[in-house]
Amino acid sequence: MGHLILVRHAQASFLAPDYDRLSPVGTLQAERLGEYWSQRKFSFDSVYSGPRVRHVGTAKIVAKTYQNARLPFPRPVRMKEFDEFDAETVLKQGLPQLLKQDSHVQKLYQAYRTSNGSDDQRRRFQRLFEVLIDKWVGGALRVPGVESWSEFCVRVHRGLSRIVSGASSSERVAIFSSGGPIAVAVQRALHLSPEDTLKTVWMSRNCSYSEFLFSGDRFTLSSFNAFPHLDDAGLLTYR
């Protein structure tokens, strides 16, 4: 059986002017992952990443730990198929629409605006964000010019098919990406509905990994959202 390991990027810079870069916590998370794998001499035949700075940066830090341990680590190949759905544009264009007509969203937004401290702000933003994306996926919120949820899923499935069909039955492959593509891989393995696939998006912790087994047309889930390398409570983050 081939092994496909999908890694969610380490923590990005939430609330910073440029979200798409790793935070200091994210850098440490990625280092811990690389150390955990290299100490156990996990080897990979090929490595891929999505195109975002947070995807590429996580992969580079893991690769650096392998280099420090004098172990081989394939040079990551960037694939646009493993980019995240365009949540930033959905949020930017969709939130003003909902604030005019949805009282629940109005309350969530007000709670976010009046939150105390970064941890509370993260939690309240996540609640608001999940409601907004759920409405977008379900068709209640339309954002013209943005790749739809179904188009996003098709794109990720195309990337997965490309990798699985091109790998031998004994290869171990790693992909550094985001929660969305990981959820689509789970959908592929478990035949989830769009609604259940979306729920899976919110489950992956930063820098966790999920493992899939493949052979021919078979694609199964072996483990999900594993983070044995993050043994410090301060490193357990979702955003």
Secondary structure by P-SEA (a helix, b strand, c coil): cbbbbbbccccccccccccccccaaaaaaaaaaaaaaaaacccccbbbbcccaaaaaaaaaaaaaaaaaccccccbbbbccccccaaaaaaaccaaaaaaccaaaaaaaaaaaacccaaaaaaaaaaaaaaaaaaaaaccccccccccaaaaaaaaaaaaaaaaaaccccbbbbbbbcaaaaaaaaaaaccccaaaaaaaaacccccbbbbbbbcccbbbbcccccccccccccccccc
